[in-house]
Amino acid sequence: MPEHSFAKKSSRSRQSHINTFDFSADQVEAVRQLVGRTIADVECELIIETLVDQRGSRTNTARLLGISIRALRNKIHEYVECGMIVPKPDVH
């Protein structure tokens, strides 16, 4: 069984572990900037930014994120209840 420990202590071990997944330097840097944030916050930002990118299309956003329309609608409802601004679908 392969060892998959993401909690390696030395930077050398961490660097070699990251390289085994063939991430680009930009991808590694993007992930490092997420350290310290909650998964819920990152998920929310990803959903909102994908909605912006897709001009509010729930169908395209759900497809790109690999989640069901229902799951996306539930998340959007949750964000709206918390007072967040969620992009509306562009009907043009």
C-alpha positions in Angstrom: 0.0 0.0 0.0 1.6 3.4 -1.0 2.3 5.9 1.6 0.3 9.1 1.2 1.2 11.3 4.1 0.3 15.0 3.6 1.7 16.0 7.0 5.4 15.6 6.3 7.6 17.7 8.5 10.6 18.7 6.3 10.2 21.1 3.4 12.3 18.7 1.3 9.8 15.8 2.0 6.9 18.1 1.3 8.5 19.3 -2.0 9.2 15.8 -3.2 5.7 14.7 -2.3 4.1 17.6 -4.2 6.3 17.0 -7.2 5.0 13.4 -7.5 1.7 14.8 -8.5 3.2 16.9 -11.4 1.7 20.2 -10.3 3.1 23.3 -12.0 4.8 26.0 -9.9 1.7 28.2 -10.3 -0.6 25.5 -9.1 1.6 24.8 -6.1 1.7 28.5 -5.2 -2.1 28.8 -5.6 -2.6 25.9 -3.2 -0.2 27.4 -0.7 -2.2 30.6 -0.7 -5.2 28.6 0.5 -3.4 27.3 3.6 -5.1 28.5 6.8 -8.5 29.0 5.1 -11.4 26.8 5.8 -12.6 24.4 3.2 -16.1 26.0 3.4 -14.6 29.4 2.6 -12.6 28.1 -0.3 -15.6 26.2 -1.6 -17.8 29.3 -1.4 -15.2 31.4 -3.2 -14.8 28.8 -5.9 -18.6 28.5 -6.4 -19.1 32.3 -6.6 -16.1 32.8 -8.9 -17.3 30.0 -11.2 -20.7 31.6 -11.3 -19.2 34.9 -12.2 -17.1 33.2 -14.9 -20.2 31.4 -16.3 -22.3 34.6 -16.2 -24.6 33.1 -13.5 -25.3 29.9 -15.3 -26.2 27.3 -12.6 -26.1 24.5 -15.2 -22.6 25.3 -16.5 -21.3 26.0 -13.0 -22.5 22.7 -11.6 -21.0 20.9 -14.6 -17.6 22.5 -14.3 -17.5 21.9 -10.6 -18.6 18.3 -10.9 -21.6 18.7 -8.6 -25.3 18.3 -9.1 -27.6 21.3 -9.8 -29.4 20.5 -6.6 -26.2 20.7 -4.5 -25.3 24.0 -6.2 -28.7 25.4 -5.5 -28.5 24.4 -1.9 -25.1 26.1 -1.6 -26.4 29.2 -3.3 -29.4 29.3 -0.9 -27.0 28.9 2.1 -24.8 31.8 0.8 -27.8 34.1 0.2 -29.2 33.4 3.7 -25.7 34.5 5.1 -26.0 37.8 3.2 -23.6 37.0 0.4 -24.1 38.4 -3.1 -24.5 35.6 -5.6 -24.5 36.3 -9.3 -27.8 36.1 -11.0 -28.1 34.2 -14.3 -27.4 36.4 -17.4 -30.5 36.1 -19.5 -29.1 37.8 -22.6 
